[in-house]
Amino acid sequence: MLEDLNVDVNEIRLKIFFDRHALDLLEKMLTLDPSQGISAKDALDAEYFWTDPLPCDPRSLPKYESSHEFQTKKKRQQQRQNEEMAKRQKLQHPQQHARLIACFCLRIKKGMLDL
């Protein structure tokens, strides 16, 4: 039906979701020929950034923990090491517990410990 009217469906969808200032800026930014495209300075001064709704105050934006690749890798390695240490301690704990019980029983037998 729309094909008969020679209407671009994608263009209609874009106009539903974006205002004309946004579409104008997008069109200029996505120009294939760089000599005809918009400069970064002109893009920042585009009408889109000066019409309602205006950008919010940066202080009101949520703060996220830094997640640089190297920092994340380091954190994961540290977490793995901590988990491995916890596993080793878990495995050693029953042995230590058994030693303490054996020592406790030996002291009772020798009369070194009164209950």
C-alpha positions, 0 to 999 in steps of 0.5 A: 500500500505504502509502496504504491504511494512511493513513500519511504517507510524508514523515513516515516519511522525516523520522523516518528522517533526523532524531531526535525532538528535531530534528523537534520543533524544526523543527516549532516553527520552521516554524509558520506563525502567528508568535504560536504559533512558537518564539522565537529564545531558546527555539530555541537552548535547545531539547533538540536542541542539548543531546543527543548528538551535541553541536555541535563546537568552533568552532575545529575547523571549517574556515576559508574565505576571505571571499567577500563579493560586493564582495570577490569582484567586486574580485578578479575585476576584478583578475584580469582586469586581470592577464590583460590585462596578461600578454596585452599583455606577450606581444604586446609581447615578440616585438617587443622580441625582434626589436628586440634581435636587430636591434640585436645584428646591427647591432652585429656588422656595425659591428664593435662586438661581437666574437664 
